[in-house]
């Protein structure tokens, strides 16, 4: 982030500093990783929980902070914590912003939580594949690899 001192027409300082702007990321790249890629529901009250990390780098393979990323999935919702009752929010800034203290530079973490009835709207289906991906909001054409997660119901 850049800051600048603002001067008036006669050279006097009008303000100490003002927030400038964030330099654009050059040649952005995004990758995604999940802690597990398989889940078995033992009971209909269960929730599948997948910790999902996004990493943003630039053209020099440097991890980049303060990039707003969005998570997408064809099942479930992305939560701030691993608790099913936690806030739903598919967006997060990369880097340790204090929201999720366990993330490092260039990293964002959300938890994909899928209740049983959302995983299997058809009770005759015993397994399905969940697709997840993410992208940089300022660069919607830059998306992560498509991750496939297998979920099954123990019958």
N, C-alpha and C positions, 0 to 999 in steps of 0.2 A: 504494500500500500504506500502511496506517495502522499506526502504532505507538503504544503508550501506556505510561506509567509506572504501575506497580502499587503501591498503598498498602495497608498493613495496617489493621486495625481502629482502631488508636490513631494513625494518620496517618503512620507511618514507611514509608519506601520499601522495599518487599519485593523489587523487581527493577528493574534499570535500565530496560529496555524489553522488551516482549514483542511478537511479531509479531501484529498485529491481523487484519485481513481485507482482502480486495480488494473495493472498491466494485463493485456490479454495473454492467455497461455498459448505458447507456440507449439504446433504439432502435437496436440493432446492425444493421449491414449488412455484407455480405461480397461481394467480387468476385474474379474469377479471371482470370489472363492467362497465356498460354503464349508461349514465345519463337518457336516455329514451329507451324504447324498441318497440316503435310504432311511425310511421310517416305517415301522409296523404299528398300527393302532391295535392295542390289546382290548380296549373298551370303547364304546361309543361316546363316552365322556372325555376321551383323550384329545389332546391338541398336539399336532406335530409342531416342533419348534426348530427352525434352522437359523443359526447365526450366519449372516451373509455380509461379507466384506467386499467393498469396492476400493480399488486403488487407482489413483490418477497420476500419470506421469507426463512429462513434456518430451520434446524431441531429443533431449539429452539423457533420457531415462532417469530424470530427477523427480522424486515424489513432490507433488504440488498440493499445498494447503489452500483452504478457502475456496474450493470449487464446489458449487452446489450440484449434487448428484440426485437422481431420482431412481428408485427401485420399481420394477414392474414384475407382475406375476399373473399367471392365469388362474391361480387359486390362492386363497388366503389374503392376509393383509400384513404390511410391514409395520412393526411396532418399535418403539424406542428401547424397550427392555424385553427380556425373555418371558415376562409375565403376560398371560392372556388378557389381563385387565389393564395393561399399560396403554399409554397414548398411541394412537395410530398416526404414523407420519412417514410417508415414503421418501421424504426429502431430507438430506443432511449435508452439511459442509464437511469437506475433507480436513483432516488434521485434528489435533486435540483441542476442541473448542470448549471443553468442560461438560458437554452434553453426554459424552460417552468417554470416560477417562481411560479406557483400555486401548484406544486407537492411537496409532502413530502417525507420523507425517504422511500426507497424501492418502490417508485411509478414512473410510467411513464404514459404520457398522449399523445394520438394522437387523431385526429378528422377524423372519417370515413365520407367522403363526397361522396354522390351518386347522380349524375344528373339524371333527370327524364328519359332521353333516355337510360341510362345505367341500370336503375332500371327495366324498362319495354321495352326491345327490341322488344317484340311482343305487338303491340297496343291493341290486343284483351284480354290481361291479365290485370286484375284490381288489383291483390294483389300478393305478393310474400314474401318469407322468406329469409332474409339475414343471412348468417352464418359468425360469426367472432370468431377468437381464437388468441392465441399468444403463443410464446415459448421463452425460454432463449437460445440465439444463442450458448453459450458454452455448453448447455445441451439440444440439440434438442429433446431428448426423454421426456423432462419435458415441458408439454404444459398446457395451461389454460383450464378451462371448456369451452365448446362450447356455445356461446351465440347466441340466435336466436332473430332477430329483424323483426317485421312485418312492411311492407311498402305497402301502398295502393294508388291508383289513384282515385281521386274524379271525377267521370264521370258525 
